[in-house]
Every structure is written in structure tokens, then in C-alpha cells.
């Protein structure tokens, strides 16, 4: 794996929780951070992707025609 060294500042609580995870799972701090970042990056997507994946999911949804719009 090719890697770039990066420094980050963690809160005391973040560090404590990471240490608990790494001890329980037998991982390095760096590996816990990489896995957490990968999970975040995998789930964080732009809204257009989310909209495209859910478009038409509610088959009972009703969209009025433009003729029915009330315009002020």
C-alpha cells in the first residue's frame, strides 16, 4: 500500500474511543483511522447520486402536472 503521511488533531474523547477499538480488534491506530475514513468516504456521496438511486422508489407518489400548479 502506498501511503501519504498525514497529521490530524483528535479530541481526547476521539483518541480514547479509537484506542478502545484498536485494543479490542488488535489494530494499529492508523488502521482504525483508515478504516473509519474509508467507511465515511464510501457512504458520503453527492446528492445527485442519492437522488438518482432513489428516484421512483415510492410508486404511490403523485406529481401534479404543471397545469395544476398554483401560481401567485
RAHU-V629176 format. One record per residue. PSI is psi in radians with two decimals (NA if undefined). OMEGA is omega in whole degrees, 0 to 359 (999 if undefined). D_FIRST is the distance of its C-alpha to the first C-alpha in whole Angstrom. Layout:
[[PSI:OMEGA:D_FIRST] [PSI:OMEGA:D_FIRST]]
This chain:
[[2.25:174:0] [2.37:184:4] [2.72:175:6] [2.27:179:10] [2.28:181:12] [2.38:177:15] [2.41:176:18] [2.66:175:20] [2.23:179:24] [2.63:172:24] [2.86:179:28] [-0.69:180:29] [-0.74:178:29] [-0.79:181:26] [-0.72:179:24] [-0.78:181:27] [-0.68:176:26] [-0.75:179:22] [-0.68:178:23] [-0.75:180:25] [-0.82:184:22] [-0.65:177:20] [-0.77:181:23] [-0.65:184:24] [-0.09:180:21] [0.65:182:19] [2.85:172:16] [2.80:176:15] [-0.77:181:16] [-0.71:181:13] [-0.68:177:12] [-0.78:180:15] [-0.76:179:15] [-0.75:180:12] [-0.72:179:14] [-0.72:179:17] [-0.73:177:16] [-0.76:180:14] [-0.73:179:18] [-0.83:182:20] [-0.56:180:18] [-0.64:184:19] [-0.39:180:22] [1.93:180:23] [2.81:179:25] [2.75:186:27] [-0.51:181:31] [-0.61:177:31] [-0.80:180:29] [-0.73:179:30] [-0.74:180:34] [-0.65:182:33] [-0.39:183:32] [-0.07:181:35] [2.23:179:38] [0.14:183:41] [-0.55:179:39] [1.74:184:43] [-0.23:180:45] [-0.04:182:48] [2.50:181:47] [2.24:176:50] [2.00:181:50] [2.65:176:53] [2.82:181:54] [-0.46:178:54] [-0.43:182:58] [-0.12:182:58] [2.44:173:56] [2.19:181:58] [2.35:183:58] [NA:999:60]]
